[in-house]
């Protein structure tokens, strides 16, 4: 700290001008190793002394702090408690390789245009899995995503479900449209919105799931708030859906 004080006092004697500041500071924010020759004119001795003090102060701050020991003969050696050095660099903690935490998402398998994504469950519980596909517009921009998952089914009960996430700028009152291979559009309401987007929860009968299995592509239709008279159609590829959905069923039954 004493060396830093001396260095600061020495710098305070230099005239505070834009030329001096630009000479001391490089474009990337680091201190230059040399000072502009014009600044050194008439003060070369001082500048030379400042450079040595700066180098020594850097070395002083990079070394760990030790407790001061009394070297006087006959006196009892004492150790003072030292607070952590705020300038000391922390190397960080490294997780064990391959370690997964509860709630982490991982890709279990890929089926053409679909991914089987699973979430690490608590100890003793299954990892729930869903089919995932990222949806893009005609320009290749990521716009929405769909997650599909199997359900037990039964009388008047859905055999599959899906969660669709659309941009926050979606006009919610127009709902979400879905069509498989050009069939009639079915509307689904939005449930809620968060910082990441607006959510719609869809339920499918066994007949709907079979239409996905037979189909080539589906269309998700949304209406933007800024253009309520226009519709944005996002293609959902059904390539790999049959194998992927079966894998999701098998994962749920493990």
N, C-alpha and C positions, 0 to 999 in steps of 0.2 A: 504493500500500500504506500510505503514511503517513496519507493521508486516511481510509482504512478503519480504521486503528488508532485515530485520534482519535475517529471515529464510534463505535467499539466501546467506548472508554473512557467516552465521554459516556453511552452507554446503560447502562453498568455502574453509574453513580451513581444511576440510577432504582431505586426499591424494586421488587423482583421479586415482584409480586402478580398474582393471576389477572386483576384489573381492568386492570393495565398491559399484560399479555400480550394480553388481548382487544382492548385499544385499539390495539396496534401491529399486530395481525394480523387481516386480513379473513377472512371465511369461506372464500374461495377461495385462501388462502395468500399473498396479496400484501400488501405493507405499505401501511397506510392513508396518505392524504395529510395527514390532520389527526389530532391526538391529542385524546382525550376532554377536554372542558372541565374536568372535575373533576381530571384528572391535571395539567392545566396550571395549576391554581390555585396561586399562590405560586412557580411555576417557569416563568412565561410567557417570560421571557428565555432560559432554558436551552432550552425546547422550540423557540423560534424559531431559536436558534443551531443546534440539532440538525437541523432541517429543511433549513437551508442547507448544512450539512456533508453530509447524506445526498444531496442533489441533486448536489453537486460530486463526491462519490465515485462516483455512477452514471456521470457524464460521464467521469470519469477511467478507469473500467474499460471503458467502451464504446469508447474510443479505442485504436488499435494502439500497441504498445510500439516505441519507436525506440531505437537505440543512442545512448548518451550521448556527446556531443561536448564536448571541452575548449574552452571559449571564452576561456581566458586567453591574452592576447596573447603571442606568442613561443613557446608550447608546441606540440608536434606534435599534430595532431588524431588521435585514436584511436577505433576503433569496437569496442565490446564485443559479443561474441556473445550473443544473447538467445534464451532458450528459448521455444518456442511458448506463447502466452498461453492458459491453460486456460479463460479466460472468453470467448475470442474465438468468435464464432458461425460455424459452418461452413454454407455454403449448399448443400452436397451436389453430387454429380455427376449430370448428366442424361444418360441414354442417348440415342443417336441415334434419331430418330423412325423407327419401323418396324423397328428392329434386333431380330433374334430370335437366341436362344442355343440351342446344342445341348441337346436334352432338353426344350425348351419345348413345351407342348401347345397346339394351336390347333384351332378348329372350321373345317373345310374346307367343309362343306356341311350342310344340314339337310333331312331327309326325314320330314315329319310328326312322329312321336313319337321319331324317332331322329336322332342327330347323328353325322356322320362326323368323328371326331377323329383328328388326326395329331400325330406327334412330330417335331420338327425333328431331322434326322439330321446326322451329321458331313459335312464337305465331300466331295462326290463320291458320297454315299450317298443312297438314297431315304428319304423320310419315311414310316415305317410308319403305316398308318391302320387304325382299328377303328370299328365301329358301337357307339355308346354310348347307354344309356338309364338314367336315374335312376328307381329304383323307390320308390314311396311307399305307406304304409298307408292305411286307410280314412279316417283323420283328416287326411291330407295331409302327414304327417311323412316326411321322407326316411329310408329304412331301408336300402336296398341299391342296388347298381348292377351292370349287366351290360355287358360289352364282348365283341362278337363279331367274328371275323375269318376270312377265307377261307384255306383250306389247299390244297395241290396235289391232294390226294385220291389215288385209285388203289385197287388191290385191297386190301381190309382196312385201308384208311387213311382217316382222317377227312377230309371235304371242308370242314369248318369247325370252329372251336374257339371257346370262350368262357371268360371269366374272370368269376366272380361273387364280389362282396365283400359279406359280411354283417356284422352287428354282432358285437363281441367276446363278447356275452352269448349267442351261439348255442350250442346243445347239439350238439357236434361228432359225438357217437356216433350221432345220429339222421340224419346225412348231409343232403344237399340234395335236395329233390324237385322234379321238373319235369314239367309236363303241358301239352300243347298242345290247346286246344279241348276240354278234358274227357277226353282220352285217358288211358290207364293211366299212373300216376305212375312215372317212372324215377328211381332214386336215384344220386347222385354223392357220393363222399367228399370231405371237406375236406382240403386239402393242407398248409396252415400258417396261422398267425395272426401278425399284426404289430400295431403300435399303432393302425393305421387300421381293422383288422377282420380277419375270417377269409376265406380264399381257397379257392375250389373251381374246379378246371380241368375243363371239359367238352369232350368230343369229339362231333361230329355226322357222321353219314353223309350221303350225297347225298339219301337218302330223308328223313332228318330235316330237312335244309335245305328240301326241297320242302314239308314239312309246315308249316314256318314261313312259306313263301311263300303257301301257300293259307289259312293260319289267320287268325283274327281276334285272338286273344289267347292268351297262355300264362300259366301260374301257377308261380311259384317258392315252394316250401314249406319253411319253416324251423321249428325248435322252440326256444323260448327256455329258457335254463338255469333261470330262476326259476319257470317253469311247464312242466315236462317233459311234462305230460299235455295240453298245448294245442299247436295248430299255427297258424302265422301264414302266410297265403297272400298273396303279393304279385303283382299283375297286371303282366304284361309285354305292352304293346301291340305288335301286329304291323303296325300301320298305318304304311306307308312302308318296311317291311322289305325288300320285293323290290327297290325302286329303290335303297335304301341299300346293300344287300349287293352289288348289281351295281356300284355306285360304288366300294365297297371292293375288289372284284375288279379293276376298271379301274385303280385307284390302285396296286395291287400289280404290275400288268403294265406300268406306264409305264416 
